[in-house]
Amino acid sequence: MTNDTQDQTQATGSCCSGPAGSSGGCADTGALTTVYTVTGMTCGHCEGAVAEEVSALPGVSSVNAEAATGRVTVTSAAPLDEEAVRAAVDEAGYELTGRA
């Protein structure tokens, strides 16, 4: 690691944390990670249904839904339209209540 890279990492956190106030994401890939809160999920089947619908949105590369916390972590190539995410979660039978 060069001194310039080391200084940048110390100033902003890890290479994937982004600058303060950013939406997250990894600088190497340009991917963004957004965490949403979804109500109604109670089991693995619920997690799978939400993940399947949200994964179908353009630009989404991964989805991790956790019924225990109600959090759905979405990695995408660009910022997603929250209404599109809301519609996908609704299609799965659950309710998006906002960003975590």
Protein Blocks (a to p, Z undefined) as FASTA:
>chain_A
ZZklmmmmmmnopfklopghiabdjfklopacdddddehiabfklmmmmmmmmmmpghia
bdcddfknopacdddfbdcdfklmmmmmmmnopacfbdZZ
